[in-house]
Amino acid sequence: MEWIWFLFENGFGGLLCDDMGLGKTHEVMSFMVGLREHENVKGPFLVVCPTTVLSHWDNKIREHAPGLKAVLYHGGQRDLGKALEDSDVLLTSYGVLRWDIEKLKDISFSLAVFDEIQHIKNPQTLAYHSAEDIKARMKLGMTGTPIENSLSELKALFDLTMPGYFGTDKGFDSR
């Protein structure tokens, strides 16, 4: 987990690309707890994931990080103001991110986590641009499959979490 601290302290984002089942969720939860308890970073923290994983995140935080208060920001009756008021961790889906980006982009998050980030690997999509528009001190992507078809997908994920690190698309393609 030291590398995540290094990235955070030096103003970088990153990708956590461990295989499935190796504890990416636990590692990120531990990082959030560490930020809150040892660095006095109050948040808010944002976790964006596929809808099918929202309850997993909620349950894991309740079970393993009870000092963090997570709120599901999802469904037709969602209220962003109330959700932020009541939480340290705002849990939402990629669909809600797309729908509510005009509200979400005005918030300065301490940490924005994009679980299963490969779902937004296409820079031509609204979901990708919505993730780009999120303001966060650190953006961290999580995936067990960072490359599904081509290296350009990996570059797109790095462009979200570490903008400009690999230069332009043209320069990247020429290497």
KELO-31831 format. One record per residue (C-alpha): residue in one letter; x, y, z. Coordinates in steps of 0.2 Angstrom, whole numbers, plus 5000, padded with zeros to 4 digits. Each point is the difference from the previous one (the first is absolute). Layout:
BEGIN
AXYZ ...
! end
This chain:
BEGIN
M500050005000 E501550115001 W500050044982 I498250075002 W500650125013 F501550054990 L498850044985 F498850105012 E501450105008 N500850044983 G498450054992 F499849854988 G498649894997 G500249824995 L499349834995 L499849855012 C500149854988 D500149855011 D499149844995 M498249975006 G500049945018 L501650085006 G499250135010 K499950164990 T498550065009 H500849965017 E501550104995 V499150154995 M498950005015 S501549995011 F500750154990 M498450105004 V500149955018 G501850055001 L499750174991 R498650045012 E500849945017 H501850034997 E500150154988 N498450085006 V499350004982 K498150025002 G499549964983 P498849994992 F500549844991 L499249944984 V499849824995 V499349974982 C499749834995 P498849894990 T498249995008 T500349825003 V501450045012 L499250145010 S499449895014 H501649905001 W500950175003 D498750055013 N500149835009 K501950005000 I500150175007 R498849975014 E500849835004 H501950054999 A500050195002 P498650055012 G500850165003 L499650064983 K498250044996 A499549954982 V498450064992 L499349924984 Y499750144988 H498949914987 G498249984996 G498650124995 Q499950095017 R501850045002 D500450165008 L501950064998 G499950135014 K499449885013 A501149864994 L501550115002 E499450065017 D499849825006 S501649924993 D501949994999 V499849884985 L498850044986 L499649834991 T499350024982 S499949914983 Y500750054983 G498250034995 V499750135013 L501750084997 R499450034982 W498350075005 D500650115015 I501750064994 E499450185000 K499749985019 L501549895003 K501350104991 D499850155012 I500649895015 S501849995005 F500349825005 S501549955010 L500049834991 A499049944985 V500149814997 F499449924984 D499749825003 E500049894985 I500750154990 Q500149904984 H498150044998 I500550174995 K501549974990 N499350084984 P500550195000 Q498650034988 T498649965013 L499050115011 A500549895015 Y501950034996 H499750194999 S499050005016 A501449915009 E501250134993 D499050145006 I500049945018 K501150115011 A501149905012 R501650025009 M500449824994 K499149894987 L500349815003 G499449874987 M499749825005 T499949854988 G500649824998 T500050034981 P500850164995 I500349944982 E498649914991 N500450044982 S501450124997 L501350115009 S499050154996 E498749955013 L501450005013 K500550174995 A498250065001 L499949945018 F501750085004 D499350164992 L498650005012 T501049975016 M501750094995 P499650124986 G501450034988 Y501249875008 F500249914983 G499950154989 T498950014985 D499149864992 K501050034984 G501649995010 F499549855009 D499549914984 S501650044992 R501049915014 
! end
